Amino acid sequence: MPGLLVNGKEIEVPYVRVLNARDVGWAHLSREDAIPRTRAPQMGILHKTKADDPEKVIDSLAGAKPDECKIVADYWASDPKPSAAQLVVSWDYAVCLADLSTWCAWDARAANARSFGIEHYEEAGGLVRRQTLISGALIIKTACGALGIQYQIPTSYKAPLSRFRDGGSTLVGLFGHRDVDDTRNRWDPGDAIFSLHASLGAERFDFETGEDLTAWRERQRWLNTRGHKLVVDGIPGPMTTAALKAEGYRDGIWAFGLVRSRPTS
């Protein structure tokens, strides 16, 4: 069964074909590109493969090449430098090159230890197929649920977030490579990807001012009135996610909403 690899299980993504090493032999990261995790991921880092030019999102599939995911995977496999992400997505399918929960890849410098990465295939001149972005958004939303990562994104982009200076210890959600450091410009991954996630229900926060921390402290206080014993620090880690799941939130993700209500008595 094709799908994302999470804790050894295959997770299907609605409407997207996701291959992994159990489907095709080339779908894996080399030893230079990944190491075992020492902590669970708390964020996803979004990329585009070139990201050198302003993005041009097109609806047409005319001229699209097949197997663009394999092109990227083969490039990483032959490149001696440590550089790769766990996921690659294109217009026709996506590939999961490593278990998101157990393997750390080298795609986002300071954020690597706390994140997983996804590359959206981009053609020359900033051209990206809308289907690629849609498939990537569906994959990431599914991954957030499977990993217990809150589905939230930055309000907008101005500059790299200062909170990434320590690797993003207080950050949870989805970010671009552009948010991590200044080694890539605003088109890694650009704005269209985040607009898609917002349309799928991702919450927006100004992470630079700590808007997320304020909101999550309030939510943690509320959860404690429900009998949970959370540290009120504004960081929605596994304990907060577990408490939300107990309260009936789908996968423990606030943005996914309630699927059932917990009895009041």
Buried (B, 14 or more C-beta within 10 A) or exposed (E): EBBBBBEEEBBEBEEBBBBBBEBBEBBBBBEBBBBEBEEBBBBBBBBBBBBBBEBEBBEEEEEBEEEBBBBBBEEBBEEEEBEBBBBBBBBBBBBBBBBBBBBBBBBBBBBBBBBBBBBBBBBEEBBBBBBBBBBBBBBBBBBBBBBBBBBBBBBEBEEBBEBBEEBBEBBBBBBBBBBBBEEBEBBBBBBBBBBBBBEBEBBBBBBBEBBBBEBBBEBBEEBBEEEBEBEBEBBBBEBBBBBBBBBBBBBBBBBBEEEEEEEEE
